[in-house]
Amino acid sequence: MLRVRDFSNYKFRPHAVGKLMKGLPKPLTQNQTETLIALEEKYSNQKITEKQLETLVDLRKKQKAKPVLSEGAKTYLKSIFKEEVFGRKKEVQNKYLTKGIAVEDENINLYNEVNGTFLIKNEVRYENEFFTGEMDIEEDDEIIDFKSSWDYSTFPLFEDDVPNEDYEDQLLAYMDLRPNVKSAKLVYGLVDTPVDLILDEKRRIGWKLGLIDGLPEDLDEEITRNMTYADIPKEARIKKFIIYRDEKRIDQIKAMILLAREYLNSLNTTLAKHLQLI
């Protein structure tokens, strides 16, 4: 049975808002801004060449570009629409997500041991006009979100910038849910992979190599070693990034949500036409 849904007030989960942001126009670079100012002056003085005029028109268009939903965002919104209207939900599963969920407590415990804290998992869901979400840690005006690296090779030990900008938008959405919070921490942890996932990885590699009777002992041990980290100092297995509150970016996220709501409602019309109801 189809469920009619008005998406005008649909609230997005913070972990998903990054999917909406790819159609946001990029601001002009410092060099482009300086070029635009110089060309505007040339234009006003009627001392601009044809090629310079083309550049001026292009920069003006970029400066005034409005946000749009990318095709990827539309695909994501179509899946939301079908879940809501059909009353179904597809569980996304992959080895990275499975590990992240399985070791959530281990990540928090590792962080506590390294930092001498006693943080516990937040179980309160917050909502406002745009978002609904449950951050990992929310305590004393502090928000922390944990990510678990799949293995040592993906752990961002030496990164200065957040590896995935979608995570920055996620933390900004969390901060919008908690108005007093001025910054949040994104924490990557490198913790042991659960045994069942290690066994899955060994089976996958064995199948790929055509080893029906099991892996050679040295390869088996190498896989286990690459997915467990007790021999690495705990301090080297925690990486923190600070995300500062950015009201301009938060407003941009909300603007994209407004576009997303409009698109979701337009799908109601598309579906009605498909069913020959209008």
C-alpha positions as CSV (number, residue, x, y, z in Angstrom):
1,M,0.0,0.0,0.0
2,L,1.3,3.4,-0.9
3,R,1.7,6.0,1.9
4,V,1.0,9.6,0.8
5,R,3.7,11.8,2.3
6,D,4.2,15.6,2.4
7,F,8.0,16.2,2.5
8,S,7.7,19.9,3.2
9,N,9.1,19.4,6.7
10,Y,11.2,16.3,6.1
11,K,14.2,16.2,8.5
12,F,17.5,14.8,7.4
13,R,20.0,12.8,9.4
14,P,23.3,14.6,9.8
15,H,25.3,11.6,8.4
16,A,23.4,12.0,5.1
17,V,23.5,15.8,4.4
18,G,26.8,15.5,2.6
19,K,25.0,13.7,-0.2
20,L,23.1,16.9,-0.9
21,M,26.0,19.3,-1.0
22,K,27.7,18.3,-4.3
23,G,25.6,20.8,-6.3
24,L,26.6,23.8,-4.2
25,P,28.5,26.3,-6.3
26,K,32.1,26.7,-5.4
27,P,33.0,30.3,-4.4
28,L,35.4,32.3,-6.5
29,T,39.1,31.8,-5.6
30,Q,41.1,34.7,-4.4
31,N,42.7,34.9,-7.8
32,Q,39.4,34.8,-9.6
33,T,38.0,37.5,-7.3
34,E,40.9,39.8,-8.0
35,T,40.6,39.1,-11.7
36,L,36.9,39.9,-11.6
37,I,37.5,43.3,-9.8
38,A,40.2,44.2,-12.3
39,L,38.0,43.3,-15.3
40,E,35.0,45.1,-13.9
41,E,37.1,48.3,-13.7
42,K,38.3,47.7,-17.3
43,Y,34.7,47.3,-18.4
44,S,33.5,50.5,-16.7
45,N,36.4,52.4,-18.4
46,Q,35.6,50.7,-21.8
47,K,39.1,49.4,-22.0
48,I,38.4,45.7,-22.1
49,T,39.3,43.3,-24.9
50,E,36.9,40.7,-26.4
51,K,38.7,37.9,-24.6
52,Q,38.7,39.7,-21.3
53,L,35.0,40.3,-21.8
54,E,34.4,36.6,-22.2
55,T,36.3,36.0,-18.9
56,L,34.3,38.7,-17.2
57,V,31.0,37.1,-18.2
58,D,32.2,33.7,-17.1
59,L,33.3,35.0,-13.7
60,R,30.0,36.9,-13.2
61,K,28.1,33.7,-13.9
62,K,30.2,31.7,-11.4
63,Q,29.7,34.4,-8.8
64,K,26.0,34.4,-9.2
65,A,25.5,30.7,-9.6
66,K,22.7,29.2,-7.5
67,P,22.8,25.9,-5.7
68,V,21.2,22.9,-7.5
69,L,20.7,19.3,-6.7
70,S,23.3,17.1,-8.3
71,E,22.3,13.9,-10.1
72,G,23.8,11.9,-7.2
73,A,21.6,13.9,-4.7
74,K,18.5,13.2,-6.8
75,T,19.3,9.5,-6.9
76,Y,19.6,9.5,-3.1
77,L,16.4,11.5,-2.7
78,K,14.5,9.0,-5.0
79,S,15.6,6.2,-2.6
80,I,14.3,8.2,0.4
81,F,11.0,8.7,-1.5
82,K,10.5,5.0,-2.2
83,E,11.3,4.1,1.3
84,E,8.8,6.5,2.7
85,V,6.0,5.9,0.2
86,F,6.4,2.2,-0.2
87,G,7.0,1.6,3.5
88,R,10.3,-0.3,2.9
89,K,13.8,0.3,4.1
90,K,17.0,-1.1,2.5
91,E,19.7,-1.8,5.0
92,V,23.1,-0.6,3.6
93,Q,25.8,-3.2,4.4
94,N,29.4,-3.3,3.6
95,K,32.5,-4.4,5.5
96,Y,33.5,-0.8,6.5
97,L,30.1,0.1,7.9
98,T,29.9,-3.3,9.6
99,K,33.2,-2.8,11.4
100,G,32.3,0.8,12.3
101,I,29.1,-0.3,14.1
102,A,30.7,-3.4,15.7
103,V,33.7,-1.5,17.3
104,E,31.9,1.7,18.3
105,D,32.3,1.0,22.0
106,E,36.0,0.0,21.5
107,N,36.7,3.3,19.8
108,I,35.2,5.3,22.7
109,N,37.1,3.1,25.2
110,L,40.4,3.7,23.3
111,Y,39.8,7.4,23.3
112,N,39.0,7.4,27.1
113,E,42.2,5.5,27.8
114,V,44.4,7.8,25.7
115,N,42.8,11.0,27.0
116,G,42.0,10.0,30.6
117,T,38.3,10.7,30.1
118,F,35.2,8.8,31.0
119,L,32.9,9.5,28.1
120,I,29.9,7.3,27.5
121,K,27.8,6.8,24.4
122,N,25.0,9.3,23.9
123,E,21.6,7.8,23.5
124,V,19.5,11.0,23.1
125,R,18.2,11.9,19.7
126,Y,17.8,15.6,19.0
127,E,15.6,17.3,16.4
128,N,15.1,20.8,15.0
129,E,13.4,22.2,11.9
130,F,16.0,20.6,9.6
131,F,17.8,17.7,11.3
132,T,17.2,14.7,13.4
133,G,20.2,12.9,14.8
134,E,22.1,11.2,17.6
135,M,25.7,12.1,18.0
136,D,28.2,9.6,19.5
137,I,29.2,11.8,22.4
138,E,27.3,14.9,23.7
139,E,28.6,16.0,27.1
140,D,29.2,19.5,28.6
141,D,28.6,21.3,25.3
142,E,31.1,18.9,23.6
143,I,30.3,16.8,20.6
144,I,32.5,13.9,19.4
145,D,31.8,11.7,16.5
146,F,33.9,8.5,16.0
147,K,35.0,6.9,12.8
148,S,36.7,3.5,12.6
149,S,39.4,3.0,10.0
150,W,39.0,-0.3,8.2
151,D,42.8,-1.1,8.6
152,Y,46.1,0.6,9.2
153,S,46.5,1.7,5.6
154,T,43.3,3.9,5.7
155,F,44.0,5.4,9.2
156,P,44.6,9.1,8.6
157,L,47.6,9.4,11.0
158,F,49.4,12.1,9.1
159,E,46.4,14.0,7.6
160,D,46.0,17.7,8.4
161,D,42.6,18.0,6.8
162,V,39.5,15.8,7.3
163,P,39.7,13.0,4.8
164,N,36.0,13.2,3.9
165,E,34.3,16.6,3.7
166,D,30.9,14.9,4.2
167,Y,32.0,14.3,7.8
168,E,32.5,18.0,8.3
169,D,28.9,18.7,7.2
170,Q,27.7,15.9,9.5
171,L,29.4,17.6,12.5
172,L,28.0,21.0,11.5
173,A,24.5,19.5,11.4
174,Y,25.1,18.1,14.9
175,M,26.2,21.5,16.1
176,D,23.1,23.1,14.7
177,L,21.1,20.6,16.9
178,R,23.1,21.9,19.9
179,P,23.2,25.7,19.6
180,N,25.7,26.2,22.5
181,V,28.4,24.0,20.9
182,K,31.1,26.0,19.1
183,S,33.2,23.2,17.9
184,A,33.2,19.4,17.6
185,K,35.7,16.6,17.4
186,L,35.9,14.0,14.6
187,V,37.9,11.1,16.0
188,Y,39.3,8.3,14.0
189,G,40.2,5.1,15.8
190,L,42.3,2.2,14.8
191,V,41.0,-0.8,16.7
192,D,41.1,-4.6,16.1
193,T,38.8,-5.9,13.4
194,P,36.2,-8.3,14.8
195,V,37.1,-12.0,14.3
196,D,34.1,-12.7,12.0
197,L,35.2,-9.9,9.7
198,I,38.8,-11.2,9.7
199,L,37.5,-14.7,8.7
200,D,35.4,-13.1,6.0
201,E,38.5,-11.3,4.6
202,K,40.5,-14.6,4.7
203,R,37.7,-16.4,2.8
204,R,37.5,-13.5,0.3
205,I,41.2,-13.6,-0.4
206,G,41.3,-17.4,-0.5
207,W,38.5,-17.4,-3.1
208,K,40.2,-14.7,-5.1
209,L,43.4,-16.8,-5.2
210,G,41.6,-20.0,-5.9
211,L,42.8,-21.6,-2.6
212,I,40.1,-24.1,-1.9
213,D,41.8,-25.9,1.0
214,G,42.6,-22.7,3.0
215,L,45.3,-20.1,3.1
216,P,49.0,-20.8,3.6
217,E,49.9,-20.3,7.2
218,D,52.1,-17.3,6.5
219,L,49.4,-15.5,4.5
220,D,46.8,-16.3,7.2
221,E,49.0,-14.8,9.9
222,E,49.7,-11.7,7.7
223,I,46.0,-11.0,7.3
224,T,45.4,-11.3,11.0
225,R,48.4,-9.1,11.8
226,N,47.2,-6.4,9.3
227,M,43.8,-6.3,10.9
228,T,44.8,-6.3,14.6
229,Y,46.8,-3.6,16.4
230,A,47.5,-4.5,20.0
231,D,51.3,-4.0,19.4
232,I,50.8,-0.4,18.2
233,P,50.8,2.2,21.0
234,K,47.3,3.4,21.8
235,E,48.3,7.0,21.4
236,A,49.2,6.3,17.7
237,R,45.8,4.8,17.1
238,I,43.7,7.9,17.8
239,K,43.5,10.9,15.4
240,K,41.5,14.0,16.2
241,F,40.2,16.7,13.9
242,I,38.5,19.8,15.2
243,I,35.5,21.1,13.3
244,Y,34.5,24.7,14.1
245,R,31.0,26.0,14.0
246,D,30.4,27.7,10.6
247,E,27.0,29.4,10.4
248,K,27.5,30.2,6.7
249,R,28.0,26.6,5.8
250,I,25.1,25.5,8.1
251,D,22.9,28.0,6.2
252,Q,24.1,26.4,2.9
253,I,23.2,23.0,4.2
254,K,19.7,24.2,5.1
255,A,19.3,25.8,1.7
256,M,20.1,22.5,0.0
257,I,17.6,20.8,2.3
258,L,14.9,23.2,1.1
259,L,15.7,22.2,-2.5
260,A,15.7,18.5,-1.5
261,R,12.2,18.9,0.1
262,E,10.9,20.5,-3.1
263,Y,12.3,17.7,-5.2
264,L,10.8,15.0,-2.9
265,N,7.4,16.7,-3.2
266,S,7.8,16.8,-7.0
267,L,8.2,13.0,-7.0
268,N,4.7,12.8,-5.6
269,T,3.5,14.4,-8.8
270,T,5.6,12.1,-10.9
271,L,4.2,9.1,-9.1
272,A,0.6,10.3,-9.5
273,K,1.1,10.8,-13.2
274,H,2.6,7.3,-13.4
275,L,-0.5,5.9,-11.7
276,Q,-2.7,8.0,-14.0
277,L,-4.2,9.8,-11.0
278,I,-3.7,13.2,-12.6
